Amino acid sequence: MTTPYDVPAEELIKETAKDLKERIKLKRPEWALFVKTSSGRERMPNSEDWWWIRAASILRKIYINKEIGVERLRREYGGRKNRGMKPEKFYKAGGKIIRTILQEFDKLGFTEKKNKGRRLTKKGIEYLNKISDRISSVTA
C-alpha cells in the first residue's frame, strides 16, 4: 500500500484538490472569492482553485504531523510582509480560512478534534492512501 510519504507532495496535493472539488464536493464559502490568505499578502490568490489546494495541503499536513492545531497551521502558511522601507516581518496566515476548512473536514468525517488540535480519522487516512495509490499506479 502506498502512503502520502511515498509520492511527491505536489502531485498528491494537486490530485487531492481535484478530487475534493469534483467528487467530494467540498464547499467553498462565498467570502473566499474576495479574501486574502494572510495580512502579510497584498492581494487575494490568483488561482480559482486555491481553496481546494489549501484544503488538500492541510489534509496532507495533518497526515504527516499526526496531530496539528490551527495556530501551528497559521505559522506554516504565514509569510513575510513587504513593509516598504522597513525590514520585512513575519505574519501568520488567516485563521478563519484554516478553521473553516477543518470544520468541513470534521463534517465529512476526515478529521476529529483532539487535545492538541485535529487528527485524521480512519476514513481520512484511507482517503489519502487511496489517492496515493492512484498516483503511484499512474507513474509506475
C-alpha positions as CSV (number, residue, x, y, z in Angstrom):
1,M,0.0,0.0,0.0
2,T,1.3,3.4,-1.0
3,T,1.1,6.3,1.6
4,P,1.5,10.1,1.2
5,Y,5.1,9.7,2.3
6,D,5.8,7.7,-0.9
7,V,4.5,10.1,-3.5
8,P,5.7,13.7,-4.3
9,A,3.8,16.3,-2.2
10,E,3.0,18.5,-5.2
11,E,1.3,15.6,-7.1
12,L,-0.6,14.5,-4.0
13,I,-1.9,18.0,-3.3
14,K,-2.9,18.6,-6.9
15,E,-4.8,15.2,-7.2
16,T,-6.4,15.6,-3.8
17,A,-7.6,19.1,-4.6
18,K,-9.1,17.9,-7.8
19,D,-10.9,15.1,-6.0
20,L,-12.1,17.3,-3.2
21,K,-13.6,19.7,-5.7
22,E,-15.2,17.3,-8.1
23,R,-16.1,14.1,-6.2
24,I,-16.3,15.0,-2.5
25,K,-17.8,18.5,-3.3
26,L,-16.0,20.3,-0.5
27,K,-17.9,23.6,-0.2
28,R,-16.1,26.9,-0.7
29,P,-17.8,29.9,1.1
30,E,-18.8,32.9,-0.9
31,W,-16.4,35.2,1.0
32,A,-13.5,33.0,-0.2
33,L,-13.6,34.7,-3.6
34,F,-12.7,38.1,-2.1
35,V,-10.4,37.3,0.9
36,K,-6.6,37.4,1.3
37,T,-4.9,34.4,2.8
38,S,-2.9,36.5,5.3
39,S,-2.4,40.0,6.5
40,G,1.1,39.8,5.0
41,R,-0.3,39.4,1.5
42,E,-1.1,42.3,-0.8
43,R,-3.8,40.6,-2.9
44,M,-6.1,37.6,-3.0
45,P,-4.9,34.4,-4.6
46,N,-4.8,34.3,-8.4
47,S,-5.9,30.7,-8.8
48,E,-9.6,29.8,-9.0
49,D,-8.9,26.6,-7.2
50,W,-6.9,28.0,-4.3
51,W,-9.5,26.9,-1.7
52,W,-9.3,23.2,-2.6
53,I,-5.5,23.4,-3.0
54,R,-5.2,24.8,0.6
55,A,-7.6,22.2,1.9
56,A,-5.6,19.3,0.3
57,S,-2.4,20.8,1.7
58,I,-3.9,21.0,5.2
59,L,-5.1,17.4,4.9
60,R,-1.6,16.3,4.0
61,K,0.0,18.3,6.8
62,I,-2.3,16.6,9.3
63,Y,-1.3,13.2,7.9
64,I,2.4,14.0,8.2
65,N,2.3,15.7,11.7
66,K,-0.3,13.2,13.2
67,E,-1.9,16.0,15.2
68,I,-1.8,19.7,14.5
69,G,-3.8,22.8,15.6
70,V,-4.9,26.0,13.9
71,E,-2.2,28.1,15.4
72,R,0.6,25.9,14.1
73,L,-1.1,25.8,10.6
74,R,-1.3,29.6,10.7
75,R,2.5,29.7,11.2
76,E,3.1,27.1,8.5
77,Y,1.1,29.1,5.9
78,G,2.3,32.6,7.0
79,G,5.0,34.6,5.3
80,R,7.0,37.8,5.2
81,K,5.2,41.1,4.6
82,N,6.8,43.7,2.4
83,R,6.6,46.9,4.6
84,G,8.2,49.3,2.1
85,M,11.4,50.8,3.5
86,K,11.1,49.0,6.8
87,P,12.5,45.4,7.2
88,E,10.2,42.6,6.3
89,K,8.4,41.0,9.1
90,F,6.7,37.6,9.5
91,Y,2.9,37.5,9.7
92,K,0.7,34.4,10.3
93,A,-1.8,33.3,7.8
94,G,-5.5,34.0,8.4
95,G,-7.1,31.6,10.9
96,K,-10.7,31.8,9.5
97,I,-9.7,30.0,6.3
98,I,-8.0,27.2,8.2
99,R,-10.7,26.8,10.8
100,T,-13.4,26.7,8.1
101,I,-11.6,24.0,6.1
102,L,-11.0,22.0,9.3
103,Q,-14.7,22.3,10.2
104,E,-15.7,21.0,6.7
105,F,-13.3,18.0,7.2
106,D,-14.9,17.3,10.6
107,K,-18.3,17.2,8.9
108,L,-17.0,14.8,6.2
109,G,-15.5,12.6,8.9
110,F,-11.9,13.0,7.7
111,T,-10.7,14.7,10.9
112,E,-11.6,14.8,14.6
113,K,-10.7,17.2,17.5
114,K,-8.2,16.0,20.0
115,N,-6.3,17.7,22.9
116,K,-3.7,19.5,20.8
117,G,-5.7,20.1,17.6
118,R,-7.0,17.9,14.8
119,R,-6.2,14.3,13.9
120,L,-7.1,12.3,10.9
121,T,-9.7,9.6,11.4
122,K,-9.5,6.2,9.8
123,K,-11.7,7.4,6.9
124,G,-9.3,10.4,6.3
125,I,-6.2,8.1,6.3
126,E,-7.8,5.7,3.9
127,Y,-8.8,8.6,1.6
128,L,-5.2,9.9,1.4
129,N,-3.8,6.4,1.0
130,K,-6.2,5.7,-1.9
131,I,-5.2,8.8,-3.7
132,S,-1.5,8.0,-3.1
133,D,-2.1,4.5,-4.6
134,R,-3.8,6.1,-7.6
135,I,-0.8,8.4,-8.2
136,S,1.8,5.7,-7.8
137,S,0.0,3.4,-10.2
138,V,-0.1,6.1,-12.9
139,T,3.6,6.9,-12.5
140,A,4.7,3.3,-12.3
